[in-house]
Amino acid sequence: MNRNAYYLKPISPFRLDLTVWTLRRRPENVVDRWDGKTYRRVLPLLAGPVEVAVTQTGLPEMPQLRVAVGGAALGREMKRVVTAALERLLAFRTDIAAFYPLASRDAALRSLAQRFRGMKPPRFATVFESVITAIASQQVTRTVGVLLLNRLATSYGAAVFKGNTAAHAFPRAEDLATLHPSDLRQLGFSRQKGRAMIELAKSITAEGLDLEQLAELPDEEAIERLCDLRGVGRWSAEYVLLRGLGRTQVFPGDDVGARKNLERWLNLVKPLDYEAVHRTLERWHPYDGLVYFHLLLDRLAEAGYLTAGTSQPQTSCDKHTDANHPKDIIPMKHEFKVGDHVEWNSEAGHVRGRIKKKVTSTTKFKTYVVRASKEEPQYLIKSDTTDHMAMHKGAALKKISKSTGSTKARLGHSKKK
């Protein structure tokens, strides 16, 4: 077996093709690439960009993913970082088994769910990417939005080269923070969109905004925080909740294309407004977002971009099993104590610090309420490189040994109102 490849076992049912199409949205997408068999994406890691290539072996009910990493040695840390990214991008450990019984009892949803069985609800690699994608996609068609994002990636995203051919990552905040709106204007973005995107990037790199902490907030509060950002309204905020935070109970009700898909699917004559969309979806709640994704696949299938229903991923005669890679499929425990040296991900990269307090009850931290309990504690952490304090759940942390040297990084925090 290739030393730069390893295997992952998704929760069944899983279809890589359908999940990738749900993620990429259009065939023109140059960040999330698909050739009919292999999904490829460049990840901009601290040690430098790497390209991952993912293929599925086994049928949807017994799936296995082969992950190949190019451009770097595949050590334990590299495998951990790549796997974490793929968990978000491909949602292969997301269990939506409860959706199928509900769909089977509903005449309208049954056929849709059967045709696209195995699709998992993907997320963008970071919340920052989801916000930038939402801003870029405002008031344009989905195709135009993807083309604008392609230009952004090829102009400012980290690149991996194979000969004279370059594959680009989605830009990070630090890639955009030093730009001027006129730079993005040349790519086709309006001055208002360019200003909003650059201001967001600067808030992360210079002011310590940590968008990933939105994951700890309920929907309404997360929407409120997002709408405080320049250029973000209700549609963009709900889009971020679904595609950036994985809130599959959310259907962006202001999404004109999604509304039309819903009207067309249900053969509705009268156009739906925001409130009517949510009244219509009540019978399928809390799977509103899964309906959104299934309707997207329905349109892509109609356009001839994918084959739904009976087609299955290519099988392999490779006899390798995940038994040799238990670390890939067994979740880590998240127990920490005061004084532990830990690492976590922020929009600015990997950040390290020391735990100062274990929080086991609901408390106020900065401008928001932290929900914690003895069963699900949160941890107050002081950055190694600044005086900033952060609050995170154990699932977001990784304990590091005393012998590991410190890494220069910036600590992200919630933006002050």
Secondary structure, 3 states (H helix, E strand, C coil): CCCCEEEECCCCCCCHHHHHHHHHCCCCCCCCEECCCEEEEEEEECCEEEEEEEEEECCCCCCEEEEEEECCCCCHHHHHHHHHHHHHHHCCCCCCCCHHHHHHCCHHHHHHHHHCCCCCCCCCCCHHHHHHHHHHHCCCCHHHHHHHHHHHHHHHCCEEEECCEEEECCCCHHHHCCCCHHHHHCCCCCHHHHHHHHHHHHHHHCCCECHHHHHHCCHHHHHHHHHCCCCCCHHHHHHHHHHCCCCCCCCCCCCHHHHHHHHHHCCCCCCCCHHHHHHHHHHHCCCHHHHHHHHHHHHHHHCCCCCCCCCCCCCCCCCCCHHHCHHHCCCCCCCCCCCCEEEEEECCEEEEEEEEEEECCCEEECCEEECCCCCCCEEEEEECCCCCEEEEEHHHCEECCCCCCCCCCCCCECCCC
